[in-house]
């Protein structure tokens, strides 16, 4: 019950009492006018929200901490103006905005359209449902108010933001570039082998244009290379059910996802090819990327990933090892290495597949966490191992000699 309603009712009751005492027709008329105003205000408030239409717009793919613009659009499709509108939005957990999420409109005239805009950002990767909008409409006197909840919701996918790893290097067995010339020399320097020529496609490097063939065929033609196995990197991310420790934005899974995204970004940027393997609730997933512009395929899976896998990391690595070419490299990102992992690493090493391990220390996230295979055991099995602790710089933990072949 609003303050305006109480005020009008008190005035009407007082004036009615005065009218009865003095039998003044003018006072009775004023009482009727006040009561009529209340009836009109009530009817106006009941009909106000029905003529409004609204929709919302927001970016559907963003990175962590990347600002995105959210716009709510309201249109008065009725024949009468609408007064004192209050529009408020709701953000899900882990989404923030430094701007107010409530807007007040004094009036919205027939056919008028307004756009209300604010910026928001997510502090954690994932899939978010935004909305719904709440629209409160009042009568012209502010006596009665009606609130409607719109169905203007949306989905926002927030990608993990990769950390730049500048000092990583994977050793390989590429021949000395000085011993081969021309196109083959360029291919060896980039970890690729000459394969042939093909038509130009958007995204191809201009330095790979084959000008004699372009002039002959009268269309852009580029040199095509075949990537050598020694330059491939497969990231095996542990997502076994129950392995996530910590709370909020600071969990072992979030660190693992960000590490996987960083390694894939580095591999695609340096060698142009990478793979991602992890276990989901429905089985193991394999994503193969052979161009830098395909990175978003991996980020899409990483944004939606949950710790609900049915396979321990040793089984995922063994399953992925059958798809890794001889001479390739694999990096295991895990916080729960099982006892079979060291044996799988030895087996892959015998197949000339180099394995490294980014071991996320579970104790630093939860002192009650169970102890798993130690980094020294993985080192003894032939894996170059780095330990990532809570609060430690991911760039420092993954850079340097982490992936160097020993």
Secondary structure, DSSP 8 states (H G I E B T S, - for coil): --HHHHHHHHHHHHHHHHHHHHT-HHHHHHHHHHHHHHHHHHHHHHHHGGGEEEEEEE-SEEETT--EEEEEEEEE-SSS-EEEEEEE----TTEE-SS-SEEEEEEE-TT-EEEEEEEEEESS-EEEEE---EEEEE-TTSS-EEEEE----EEEEEE-------S---------GGGS-HHHHHHHHTTEEEEEEEE--TT--GGGB-HHHHHHHTS-EEEEEEE-GGG-EEEEE--BTT---EETTEEHHHHHHHHHHHHHHHHHHHHS-EEEEEEETTEEEEEEE-SGGGHHHHHHHHHH--S-BSS-HHHHHHHHHTTS-TT-EEEEEESS--TTHHHHHHHHHHTT-EEEEEEE-GGGT-TTS-----HHHHHHTT-EEEEE-TT--HHHHHSSSTT---
